[in-house]
Amino acid sequence: MAKTASEQLRSLRVGLGYDVHAFAPDRALILGGVTIPHHQGLDGHSDADVVLHAIADALLGATRLGDIGKLFPDTDPAYEGADSLKLLKAVADLVRENGFDILDIDCVIAAQAPKLSPYRDAMRENIARACGLTPENVGLKATTTEHLGFEGREEGISAQAVALVCRCC
């Protein structure tokens, strides 16, 4: 028997993710799984990809499966320098193993520099591939903070993401 519209809506869940990392010298800047030319990268235990971390937390939040700090603790040497695309794929697999389909992801990056628009499509493709989506189901945009806050002072980068999932029938 087919679900009613009301039942279908009740099977939808939304999650919110947020991540922030400070800039650090002598590190590559990796956002959305893309290495972006810049004079400094982001500091972190893994590759410090704020975009993928925010998306992973949005997925985990929507499915009530914890957060990336719980799954991939920065106290575990196994995750030192970890590729966040692999971590995001592991999260997407966990989401599916727990009976959910990933429907849509949207993310905004706050960074005064560098300019990210040339890398947007490659980031969307990476995110889509890791999550088993098509790029049209991945929204990604970047904004400056008009020189306000830590992003505006070029001390770091933050990202916020939302994920829409549906409990499978």
Salt bridges, closest charged atoms under 4 A:
ASP19 OD2 - HIS21 NE2 3.05
ASP19 OD2 - HIS53 ND1 3.02
ASP93 OD2 - LYS89 NZ 2.99
ASP106 OD1 - LYS141 NZ 2.65
ASP121 OD1 - ARG120 NH1 3.63
ASP121 OD1 - ARG124 NH1 3.97
GLU155 OE2 - ARG153 NE 2.74
